[in-house]
Amino acid sequence: MTVTVTARNPPPLDELAPIIQCALQDNFSHASAKVIQCPDLREPPFGLAAPGLSGNQCIADVGGQPNLFPTPNFNAKYSLLSLARDMQMSPEQGFLLGAGAAPFQDIGHNAELAPNLSWSGRGGVSGDFEDPGSLLVVNETRVVEVETQTDSIKCRPAESSNCALMVNLFGSTGVSGPVLKVTARSRTGSANFTNCIRSGLHEAYGDSRPVSLGGVFLLKSGEAKFHVMPDFPSLDDLPFQSRKQVEEWLKYHACAAPVVCLTVFHSADPEGLGLRMEHTHCFDPEGDEKGGHYHYDVESGGDVEYEAYFNVAETIYRIDRP
């Protein structure tokens, strides 16, 4: 696979915080952004596979939507641990989170994936990505799928550390360190939570200094709209003829809080890497019936509220671009 490596020069977190807060205040009645020492994100309600978001932060954009549309590319099969190697991460210790497509090669059908995986060398010795048995892996990844018998949404633990088609990953050593804590409540504008932040950063820095962020946010109250990819259409129904046909194929549903959301997003793509500018997948922290690809909060039945923890990427990896 081809790997393109691009260095970023992100502004310091304390410079980003007031920009993000100002952007959110234009779209929410209450908003804040500040730099804090990251809490232990392994604890409820977040349930991440590592305590923090710091240490050699990087982002990978792997594959892409052309691997799904107009015809699925069934050769686009990936391993999260192999992708960590391509991201030049250390086998001694690391952490990945993000949004992608579930490994159809393992589960036998198409679905959404919320990657959430950490590793360290087994027995205190540095591991080897080529020898997964040398790694102590904590895999809290979720698969969100459409059950064919009932047409209902199911969120369950992933059985492997693989993915397919496309995935957007935020990588780090996974240790605690300074992060952006961002909160917002009661949306008054039209932008969703992540795109509001993206727009504010682009307005501040334009294309000359792109900012790439990753992390986790919690939908604390209210409801949000999600989609879940069902299984692939039959060969008789392929290729997809239009984006409208893809939209009609997706299964949309609304989920009430709490929902944990893993996200990767960029303010700009000046190098023309073909980045997916925002990708967020979510899972049910309390059960097995919520999750999918985040679109926006719907604010029905209560005041929407978000709590987020983000860090900046210092390096971008574009891997296996279609």
C-alpha positions in Angstrom: 0.0 0.0 0.0 1.2 3.5 -0.7 1.7 5.7 2.3 2.0 9.5 2.0 3.4 11.2 5.1 2.7 14.9 5.8 4.0 16.9 8.8 1.6 19.3 10.5 2.6 22.4 12.5 -0.4 22.6 14.9 -1.0 25.7 17.0 -0.6 25.2 20.7 -3.7 24.0 22.5 -4.1 27.2 24.5 -4.2 29.1 21.3 -6.9 26.8 19.8 -9.1 26.8 22.9 -10.5 30.4 22.6 -11.0 29.9 18.8 -13.0 26.8 19.4 -15.0 28.4 22.2 -15.9 31.4 20.0 -17.0 29.2 17.1 -19.2 27.1 19.4 -20.8 30.2 21.0 -22.0 31.2 17.6 -23.9 27.9 17.3 -24.8 26.9 20.9 -26.2 29.0 23.8 -23.5 27.7 26.2 -20.0 26.6 25.2 -16.5 26.4 26.6 -13.1 25.2 25.6 -10.0 25.0 27.8 -6.8 23.1 28.2 -6.7 20.5 31.0 -4.8 17.4 32.1 -6.7 14.6 30.5 -8.9 12.5 32.8 -8.7 8.7 32.6 -10.8 8.0 29.6 -10.9 4.3 30.3 -13.4 5.2 33.1 -17.2 5.4 32.5 -18.8 6.8 30.5 -16.1 6.9 27.8 -14.7 3.4 28.0 -11.7 4.0 25.9 -8.8 1.5 25.6 -6.2 3.8 26.9 -6.2 6.6 29.6 -5.2 9.6 27.4 -4.7 11.1 24.0 -1.1 12.2 24.2 2.2 11.0 22.9 3.3 11.2 19.2 -0.2 12.2 18.0 -1.0 11.3 14.4 -3.9 10.8 12.1 -4.4 8.3 9.3 -6.9 8.4 6.4 -7.1 4.9 5.0 -8.8 3.8 1.8 -11.9 5.9 1.3 -15.5 6.1 0.0 -14.5 5.1 -3.6 -13.9 1.6 -2.0 -17.7 1.5 -1.5 -19.2 3.6 -4.3 -20.1 2.8 -7.1 -19.0 -0.8 -6.4 -17.5 -2.2 -3.2 -13.8 -3.1 -3.4 -13.6 -6.4 -1.6 -9.8 -6.3 -1.8 -9.8 -3.3 0.6 -9.2 -5.3 3.8 -7.0 -3.9 6.6 -5.6 -4.7 10.1 -5.5 -2.0 12.7 -2.2 -3.2 14.0 -0.7 -3.3 10.5 -2.0 0.3 10.0 -0.3 1.3 13.2 2.9 0.1 11.7 2.3 2.1 8.6 1.6 5.1 10.8 5.2 4.6 12.2 3.7 4.0 15.7 5.7 2.1 18.3 4.9 -1.5 19.0 6.0 -0.9 22.6 2.8 1.1 23.4 0.0 2.8 21.4 -3.6 3.6 21.0 -6.0 4.0 18.0 -9.5 5.4 17.9 -11.7 6.5 15.1 -14.4 5.7 12.5 -14.5 3.2 9.7 -16.1 0.2 8.0 -16.3 -3.1 9.9 -14.3 -6.1 8.6 -16.7 -7.9 6.3 -14.0 -10.5 5.8 -14.4 -11.5 9.5 -18.1 -10.9 10.3 -19.5 -11.9 6.9 -21.4 -8.7 6.1 -21.0 -5.0 5.9 -21.4 -2.7 9.0 -20.0 0.3 10.8 -16.9 0.2 13.1 -15.8 2.4 16.0 -12.1 1.5 16.4 -10.9 1.7 20.0 -7.7 -0.3 20.6 -4.5 -0.1 22.5 -1.5 -2.3 22.8 1.8 -2.8 24.7 4.6 -5.2 24.6 3.7 -8.5 26.4 5.6 -9.1 29.6 7.1 -5.7 29.6 9.1 -6.4 26.4 8.7 -4.3 23.3 6.3 -6.1 20.9 6.3 -6.6 17.2 3.5 -5.7 14.8 4.6 -8.6 12.6 4.0 -11.0 15.6 0.6 -10.1 17.2 1.2 -12.7 19.8 4.0 -10.5 21.2 1.5 -7.7 21.9 -0.9 -7.3 24.8 -3.9 -5.9 23.0 -6.9 -4.2 24.7 -9.7 -4.1 22.1 -12.7 -2.1 23.0 -13.7 -1.6 19.4 -17.5 -1.8 18.6 -19.3 -3.1 15.5 -22.7 -1.4 14.8 -24.8 -3.3 12.4 -28.3 -3.8 11.0 -29.7 -7.2 12.0 -31.2 -8.6 8.8 -34.0 -10.6 10.6 -35.4 -7.7 12.6 -34.0 -4.7 10.7 -32.9 -3.3 14.1 -29.6 -1.8 15.2 -27.2 -3.8 17.2 -24.0 -2.5 18.9 -21.5 -5.2 20.0 -17.8 -5.8 20.7 -15.6 -6.4 17.7 -14.3 -10.0 17.4 -11.1 -8.9 15.7 -8.7 -6.0 15.2 -9.5 -5.7 11.5 -11.4 -3.2 9.4 -12.3 -2.7 5.7 -13.0 -0.3 2.9 -12.2 3.0 4.8 -11.1 4.1 8.2 -10.0 7.4 9.8 -7.8 6.9 12.8 -6.3 9.1 15.5 -3.2 7.5 17.0 -1.1 8.3 20.1 0.9 6.6 22.8 -2.3 6.8 24.8 -0.9 8.5 27.9 -2.4 11.3 29.9 -1.3 14.8 29.0 -2.8 18.3 28.1 -5.9 18.1 26.0 -8.7 20.3 24.9 -11.9 19.9 27.0 -14.8 21.2 25.0 -18.4 21.5 26.1 -21.5 22.8 24.3 -25.2 22.9 25.2 -28.4 23.9 23.4 -27.7 24.3 19.7 -29.0 27.5 18.2 -27.4 27.4 14.7 -27.4 24.9 11.9 -23.9 23.3 12.2 -23.3 20.1 14.1 -20.8 19.9 16.9 -17.7 18.8 15.0 -18.4 20.9 11.8 -18.9 24.0 14.0 -15.4 23.5 15.4 -13.9 22.7 11.9 -15.4 25.9 10.5 -14.1 28.0 13.3 -10.6 26.6 12.9 -10.7 27.1 9.1 -11.9 30.7 9.5 -8.9 31.3 11.9 -6.2 29.6 10.0 -7.5 29.1 6.4 -5.5 26.7 4.2 -2.1 28.0 5.3 -2.1 26.2 8.7 -4.4 23.2 8.7 -5.4 21.8 12.1 -6.3 18.1 12.5 -7.9 16.9 15.6 -9.0 13.6 17.1 -10.6 12.3 20.3 -13.9 11.5 21.9 -17.1 13.3 22.8 -20.1 12.3 24.8 -23.6 13.1 23.9 -24.7 13.8 27.4 -28.3 14.7 26.8 -30.7 15.1 23.9 -30.8 13.0 20.8 -28.7 12.7 17.6 -29.2 11.3 14.1 -27.0 8.4 13.0 -26.8 6.1 10.0 -25.7 2.5 9.9 -24.6 0.7 6.7 -26.6 -2.5 6.1 -25.1 -5.4 4.3 -23.9 -4.9 0.8 -26.6 -4.9 -1.9 -26.9 -8.0 -4.1 -24.8 -8.0 -7.2 -27.9 -7.4 -9.3 -28.4 -4.1 -7.5 -24.8 -2.9 -8.0 -23.1 -0.7 -9.0 -24.7 2.2 -7.0 -26.0 4.6 -9.7 -26.0 7.8 -7.6 -25.4 9.3 -4.2 -29.2 9.4 -3.7 -29.2 5.6 -4.1 -26.5 5.3 -1.4 -28.5 7.5 0.9 -31.6 5.4 0.4 -29.6 2.3 1.1 -28.3 3.6 4.5 -30.4 3.0 7.6 -31.0 6.2 9.6 -32.1 6.3 13.2 -32.1 8.6 16.2 -30.4 7.8 19.5 -31.0 9.3 22.9 -28.1 10.1 25.2 -25.7 8.8 26.4 -23.7 8.0 23.3 -19.9 7.9 23.1 -18.5 9.3 19.8 -15.0 8.7 18.4 -14.0 11.4 15.9 -11.3 12.5 13.5 -11.5 15.8 11.6 -9.5 18.4 9.7 -9.9 22.2 9.2 -8.4 22.0 5.7 -6.7 19.7 3.2 -4.3 22.1 1.4 -2.0 19.4 0.2 -4.8 17.7 -1.8 -4.5 14.4 0.1 -8.1 13.5 -0.5 -8.8 13.6 3.2 -12.3 12.8 4.6 -12.7 16.1 6.4 -14.8 14.7 9.3 -15.7 11.2 10.4 -17.4 10.2 13.6 -18.6 6.8 14.8 -20.5 6.2 18.0 -21.4 3.4 20.3 -23.7 2.6 23.2 -21.8 2.8 26.5 -24.7 1.2 28.5 -26.3 -1.4 26.2 -26.4 -2.7 22.6 -29.0 -0.8 20.7 -27.4 2.6 19.9 -24.6 3.9 17.6 -23.5 4.4 14.1 -22.2 7.3 11.9 -22.9 10.7 13.6 -24.8 13.3 11.6 -26.2 15.9 14.0 -28.2 16.3 17.2 -32.0 16.6 16.7 -32.8 18.3 20.0 -36.2 16.7 20.3 -37.3 15.9 23.8 -34.6 17.9 25.6 -31.6 20.2 25.6 -28.6 18.7 23.7 -25.3 18.7 25.6 -21.8 17.6 24.6 -18.6 17.0 26.5 -15.4 16.3 24.5 -11.7 15.7 24.8 -9.5 16.4 21.8 -5.8 16.5 20.9 -4.0 17.8 17.8 -2.1 15.6 15.3 1.5 16.3 14.4 1.6 14.0 11.4 -0.9 12.9 8.7 -0.7 9.5 7.0 -2.7 9.0 3.8 -2.7 5.2 3.3 -3.9 3.2 0.3 -5.7 6.1 -1.4 -8.2 4.8 -4.0 
